[in-house]
Amino acid sequence: MLKRILGVLLILALVLSVAPSFDKASASGATYYVNIDSGNLNLRKSASTSSTIIGKLQRNQSLTVHSQSNGWAKVTAIGKTGYVSTQYIAKSKPKAAATTDYKSKAISVAKNNIGVKYVWGGTTPKGFDCSGLVKYSFAQAGKTLPRTAAEMYGQGTKVSTSSLKAGDLMFYATSGGSKVTHVAIYIGNGQIIHSTSTNGVRIDNISNSYWKPRFVGAKRL
């Protein structure tokens, strides 16, 4: 009996000594995809949020996973090897977002609030500031955005005014210069809907004499 037990233990020891961990074995060489809603996924030099960012990966970007451990994956992508959070990668390519649907709904929500007064810091139909209206409208459509206009400007992809589509965000510097202080939703036909400090939620033309010279840029989510 003792010999049998020792034999089993020896076999287990051999298996454990040559077999990689479950995470490493299941992930090694596998193709994964970046699974984020917007922005970029940071590729870091080591498995830490304080580590140097060596690259930025976009939604649906394919990558090769070498190993996974403690919420981090060692991967190769865009010709570099580094680490990403396992929270933002998936084995299958994420389904395309229903872009038109949620943007159309966000515009509809914003239009339903035309006339609502401007309230600094306001994020509800009782009163909106500019980013409050945008955040609320998109939230009602199932899309989460940052709180401020400046933070929103860090999302999405830049687009030119000649290629604007309904649902794009337009940013302005009301104090001059290039510092973003105002955000509006482009609704098509050269128009934006936004919450202004003088008139509350309203629709304006992008060629408006006040807003046009203060335009900073547009982003597509």
Buried (B, 14 or more C-beta within 10 A) or exposed (E): EEEEEEEEEEEEEEEEEEEEEEBBEEBBEBEBBBBBEBBBBBBBBEBEEEBEEBBEBBBBBEBBBBBBBEEBBBBBBBEEBBBBBBEBBBEEBEEEBEEEEBBBBBBEBBBEBEEBEBBEEBBEBEBBBBBBBBBBBBBBBEBEBBBBBBBBBEBBEEBEBEEBEBBBBBBBBBEEEEEBBBBBBBBEEEBBBBBBEEEBBBBBEBEBEEBEEBBBBBBBB
